[in-house]
């Protein structure tokens, strides 16, 4: 249960609201096979979820010429879009967002997705009306740089001590630290609990149900 009141909740998307981490991993691995590149492990693929494209590919394919990044991105897009319609939200997302909105909190998204990708996801899930603002990796500095959060705080007129980040990767935790914000690490997404604990989140929750009970204690 919350021990501090916040005016703004900022959510990561993949692995936090959307149960998409496994699909991202298989799409990355299929892309590598298509291009005869070394197939990244599941652990490595999960590590880069949330990062910007360039940082992700530098990590997964060290030594790959930058001129080939576009090829990987195009193959990834093909595989990801092929299964995107089968992705689902985690339990309680819509109800939890509605409760937070009804309680008067501002809601936002900070994601490693592109603007086009997030807009498509918001339209597909019909969650767009819940969010007051969003920021994507192709609109500024990608995670773990605090740029996304600093933009959202400024845009919505909320001070860092009144805002809370919620994410499933160390990139989310480090981004929040950089913006001097509190952060909840959720352990049901891309990164395992031990890895998240080492990043020193303010709070940790273990399941979607626990997250929404924590954010909306009066419901």
GUPA-430331 format. One record per residue (C-alpha): residue number from 1; x, y, z; residue in one letter. Coordinates in Angstrom, 1 decimal. Example, Ala and Ser with C-alpha at 12.3 -4.5 7.8 and 13.67 -1.06 7.14 Angstrom:
BEGIN
[r 1, [12.3, -4.5, 7.8], "A"],
[r 2, [13.7, -1.1, 7.1], "S"],
end
This chain:
BEGIN
[r 1, [0.0, 0.0, 0.0], "X"],
[r 2, [1.3, 3.5, -0.8], "X"],
[r 3, [3.0, 5.3, 2.0], "X"],
[r 4, [3.2, 8.5, 0.0], "X"],
[r 5, [0.8, 10.4, -2.2], "X"],
[r 6, [1.6, 11.1, -5.8], "X"],
[r 7, [0.0, 13.3, -8.4], "X"],
[r 8, [1.4, 11.5, -11.5], "X"],
[r 9, [1.9, 7.9, -12.3], "X"],
[r 10, [4.2, 7.2, -15.3], "X"],
[r 11, [4.0, 3.7, -16.8], "X"],
[r 12, [6.4, 1.8, -19.0], "X"],
[r 13, [4.4, -0.1, -21.7], "X"],
[r 14, [6.0, -3.4, -22.7], "X"],
[r 15, [6.3, -5.8, -19.7], "X"],
[r 16, [4.5, -3.4, -17.4], "X"],
[r 17, [1.1, -2.8, -18.9], "X"],
[r 18, [1.4, -5.1, -22.0], "X"],
[r 19, [2.3, -8.8, -21.7], "X"],
[r 20, [4.7, -8.5, -24.6], "X"],
[r 21, [8.2, -9.4, -23.4], "X"],
[r 22, [8.2, -12.9, -24.7], "X"],
[r 23, [7.0, -11.8, -28.1], "X"],
[r 24, [9.7, -9.2, -28.3], "X"],
[r 25, [12.3, -11.8, -27.5], "X"],
[r 26, [11.1, -14.3, -30.2], "X"],
[r 27, [10.8, -11.5, -32.8], "X"],
[r 28, [14.4, -10.4, -32.1], "X"],
[r 29, [15.6, -14.0, -32.4], "X"],
[r 30, [13.7, -14.6, -35.6], "X"],
[r 31, [15.1, -11.4, -37.1], "X"],
[r 32, [18.7, -12.5, -36.4], "X"],
[r 33, [18.0, -15.9, -38.1], "X"],
[r 34, [16.6, -14.1, -41.1], "X"],
[r 35, [19.8, -12.1, -41.5], "X"],
[r 36, [22.3, -14.9, -40.5], "X"],
[r 37, [23.3, -13.1, -37.4], "X"],
[r 38, [24.2, -14.7, -34.1], "X"],
[r 39, [20.9, -15.4, -32.4], "X"],
[r 40, [20.8, -13.6, -29.1], "X"],
[r 41, [19.9, -15.5, -25.9], "X"],
[r 42, [16.6, -14.9, -24.2], "X"],
[r 43, [18.4, -13.3, -21.3], "X"],
[r 44, [20.2, -10.8, -23.6], "X"],
[r 45, [17.0, -10.1, -25.5], "X"],
[r 46, [15.1, -9.4, -22.4], "X"],
[r 47, [17.9, -7.1, -21.1], "X"],
[r 48, [17.4, -4.7, -24.1], "X"],
[r 49, [13.6, -4.3, -23.8], "X"],
[r 50, [12.9, -0.7, -23.2], "X"],
[r 51, [16.1, 0.6, -24.7], "X"],
[r 52, [16.3, 2.7, -27.9], "X"],
[r 53, [17.0, 0.9, -31.2], "X"],
[r 54, [20.7, 1.9, -31.5], "X"],
[r 55, [21.6, 1.0, -27.9], "X"],
[r 56, [19.7, -2.3, -28.2], "X"],
[r 57, [21.4, -3.4, -31.4], "X"],
[r 58, [24.8, -2.3, -30.1], "X"],
[r 59, [24.3, -4.6, -27.1], "X"],
[r 60, [22.8, -7.6, -29.0], "X"],
[r 61, [25.1, -7.5, -32.0], "X"],
[r 62, [28.5, -5.9, -31.0], "X"],
[r 63, [30.5, -5.2, -34.1], "X"],
[r 64, [27.5, -5.1, -36.5], "X"],
[r 65, [28.0, -2.2, -38.9], "X"],
[r 66, [25.6, 0.6, -38.2], "X"],
[r 67, [24.5, 0.5, -41.9], "X"],
[r 68, [22.9, -2.9, -41.1], "X"],
[r 69, [20.8, -1.6, -38.2], "X"],
[r 70, [18.0, -0.8, -40.5], "X"],
[r 71, [17.9, -4.3, -41.9], "X"],
[r 72, [17.5, -5.7, -38.4], "X"],
[r 73, [14.9, -3.2, -37.5], "X"],
[r 74, [12.9, -4.0, -40.6], "X"],
[r 75, [13.0, -7.7, -40.0], "X"],
[r 76, [12.0, -7.2, -36.3], "X"],
[r 77, [9.1, -5.1, -37.4], "X"],
[r 78, [7.8, -7.8, -39.7], "X"],
[r 79, [7.9, -10.5, -37.0], "X"],
[r 80, [6.6, -8.2, -34.2], "X"],
[r 81, [3.6, -7.0, -36.2], "X"],
[r 82, [2.8, -10.5, -37.3], "X"],
[r 83, [2.0, -11.4, -33.7], "X"],
[r 84, [1.0, -8.0, -32.3], "X"],
[r 85, [-2.7, -8.6, -32.5], "X"],
[r 86, [-2.4, -11.6, -30.2], "X"],
[r 87, [-0.8, -9.6, -27.4], "X"],
[r 88, [-2.8, -8.9, -24.2], "X"],
[r 89, [-2.7, -6.5, -21.3], "X"],
[r 90, [-1.8, -7.8, -17.9], "X"],
[r 91, [-4.6, -8.5, -15.5], "X"],
[r 92, [-6.5, -5.5, -14.2], "X"],
[r 93, [-4.8, -2.8, -16.3], "X"],
[r 94, [-8.0, -1.1, -17.6], "X"],
[r 95, [-9.7, -1.2, -14.2], "X"],
[r 96, [-6.6, 0.0, -12.4], "X"],
[r 97, [-6.1, 2.9, -14.8], "X"],
[r 98, [-9.7, 3.9, -14.5], "X"],
[r 99, [-9.5, 3.8, -10.7], "X"],
[r 100, [-6.4, 6.0, -10.7], "X"],
[r 101, [-7.9, 8.4, -13.1], "X"],
[r 102, [-11.1, 8.6, -11.0], "X"],
[r 103, [-8.9, 9.4, -8.0], "X"],
[r 104, [-7.7, 12.5, -9.8], "X"],
[r 105, [-4.2, 11.3, -10.7], "X"],
[r 106, [-2.5, 12.2, -13.9], "X"],
[r 107, [-1.4, 9.2, -16.0], "X"],
[r 108, [1.4, 9.0, -18.6], "X"],
[r 109, [3.5, 6.5, -20.6], "X"],
[r 110, [7.3, 6.6, -21.0], "X"],
[r 111, [8.3, 3.8, -23.4], "X"],
[r 112, [11.1, 2.5, -25.6], "X"],
[r 113, [8.6, 2.0, -28.3], "X"],
[r 114, [8.4, 4.4, -31.3], "X"],
[r 115, [5.7, 7.0, -31.4], "X"],
[r 116, [4.0, 5.0, -34.2], "X"],
[r 117, [4.2, 1.8, -32.2], "X"],
[r 118, [2.8, 3.3, -29.0], "X"],
[r 119, [0.0, 5.0, -30.9], "X"],
[r 120, [-0.9, 1.8, -32.5], "X"],
[r 121, [-0.9, 0.0, -29.2], "X"],
[r 122, [-3.0, 2.7, -27.5], "X"],
[r 123, [-5.6, 2.5, -30.3], "X"],
[r 124, [-5.7, -1.3, -30.3], "X"],
[r 125, [-6.1, -1.6, -26.5], "X"],
[r 126, [-8.4, 1.4, -26.3], "X"],
[r 127, [-6.4, 2.8, -23.4], "X"],
[r 128, [-5.6, 6.2, -25.0], "X"],
[r 129, [-8.3, 8.1, -23.2], "X"],
[r 130, [-6.7, 7.3, -19.8], "X"],
[r 131, [-3.4, 9.0, -20.5], "X"],
[r 132, [-2.7, 12.7, -20.2], "X"],
[r 133, [0.7, 12.5, -22.0], "X"],
[r 134, [3.3, 10.1, -23.4], "X"],
[r 135, [6.9, 10.1, -24.5], "X"],
[r 136, [8.7, 7.6, -26.8], "X"],
[r 137, [12.2, 6.6, -27.6], "X"],
[r 138, [12.3, 8.3, -31.0], "X"],
[r 139, [11.2, 11.7, -29.5], "X"],
[r 140, [14.3, 12.5, -27.5], "X"],
[r 141, [16.9, 10.5, -25.5], "X"],
[r 142, [16.0, 6.9, -24.9], "X"],
[r 143, [16.1, 5.1, -21.5], "X"],
[r 144, [17.9, 5.1, -19.2], "X"],
[r 145, [18.5, 8.8, -19.8], "X"],
[r 146, [15.9, 10.8, -17.7], "X"],
[r 147, [14.8, 12.9, -20.7], "X"],
[r 148, [11.4, 11.2, -21.1], "X"],
[r 149, [10.5, 11.7, -17.5], "X"],
[r 150, [11.8, 15.3, -17.4], "X"],
[r 151, [9.7, 16.1, -20.5], "X"],
[r 152, [6.6, 14.6, -18.9], "X"],
[r 153, [7.1, 16.4, -15.6], "X"],
[r 154, [7.6, 19.7, -17.4], "X"],
[r 155, [4.7, 19.1, -19.8], "X"],
[r 156, [2.2, 18.2, -17.0], "X"],
[r 157, [3.5, 20.7, -14.5], "X"],
[r 158, [4.3, 18.1, -11.8], "X"],
[r 159, [7.4, 18.2, -9.6], "X"],
[r 160, [9.6, 15.1, -9.4], "X"],
[r 161, [8.8, 14.4, -5.8], "X"],
[r 162, [5.1, 14.2, -6.6], "X"],
[r 163, [5.5, 11.7, -9.5], "X"],
[r 164, [6.0, 7.9, -9.5], "X"],
[r 165, [7.5, 5.8, -12.3], "X"],
[r 166, [6.4, 2.2, -12.8], "X"],
[r 167, [8.4, -0.2, -14.9], "X"],
[r 168, [9.8, -3.7, -15.3], "X"],
[r 169, [13.4, -3.1, -16.3], "X"],
[r 170, [16.6, -1.7, -14.7], "X"],
[r 171, [16.4, 0.9, -17.5], "X"],
[r 172, [13.1, 2.2, -16.0], "X"],
[r 173, [14.6, 2.3, -12.5], "X"],
[r 174, [17.8, 4.1, -13.6], "X"],
[r 175, [15.7, 6.6, -15.7], "X"],
[r 176, [13.7, 7.4, -12.6], "X"],
[r 177, [16.8, 7.8, -10.4], "X"],
[r 178, [18.1, 10.2, -13.0], "X"],
[r 179, [14.9, 12.3, -12.9], "X"],
[r 180, [15.0, 12.1, -9.0], "X"],
[r 181, [11.7, 10.3, -9.0], "X"],
[r 182, [10.4, 7.4, -6.9], "X"],
[r 183, [10.0, 4.1, -8.9], "X"],
[r 184, [8.1, 0.9, -8.6], "X"],
[r 185, [9.9, -2.1, -10.1], "X"],
[r 186, [7.4, -4.8, -11.2], "X"],
[r 187, [9.0, -8.3, -11.3], "X"],
[r 188, [6.5, -10.0, -13.7], "X"],
[r 189, [7.9, -8.4, -16.9], "X"],
[r 190, [11.3, -8.5, -18.7], "X"],
[r 191, [13.8, -8.4, -15.9], "X"],
[r 192, [14.1, -10.8, -13.0], "X"],
[r 193, [13.7, -9.7, -9.3], "X"],
[r 194, [17.4, -10.0, -8.5], "X"],
[r 195, [18.4, -7.8, -11.3], "X"],
[r 196, [15.8, -5.2, -10.4], "X"],
[r 197, [16.7, -5.3, -6.7], "X"],
[r 198, [20.3, -4.4, -7.6], "X"],
[r 199, [19.1, -1.3, -9.4], "X"],
[r 200, [17.6, -0.1, -6.0], "X"],
[r 201, [13.9, 0.7, -6.8], "X"],
[r 202, [11.9, 2.6, -4.3], "X"],
[r 203, [9.3, -0.1, -4.1], "X"],
[r 204, [8.9, -3.6, -5.7], "X"],
[r 205, [5.7, -5.5, -6.5], "X"],
[r 206, [5.5, -9.1, -7.6], "X"],
[r 207, [2.2, -9.3, -9.6], "X"],
[r 208, [-0.2, -7.1, -11.7], "X"],
[r 209, [-2.8, -7.6, -9.0], "X"],
[r 210, [-0.4, -6.4, -6.3], "X"],
[r 211, [0.5, -3.4, -8.4], "X"],
[r 212, [-3.0, -2.1, -8.8], "X"],
[r 213, [-3.8, -2.8, -5.1], "X"],
[r 214, [-0.7, -0.8, -4.2], "X"],
[r 215, [-1.6, 2.2, -6.6], "X"],
[r 216, [-5.3, 2.2, -5.7], "X"],
[r 217, [-5.5, 1.2, -2.0], "X"],
[r 218, [-9.0, 2.7, -1.5], "X"],
[r 219, [-10.5, 0.5, -4.3], "X"],
end
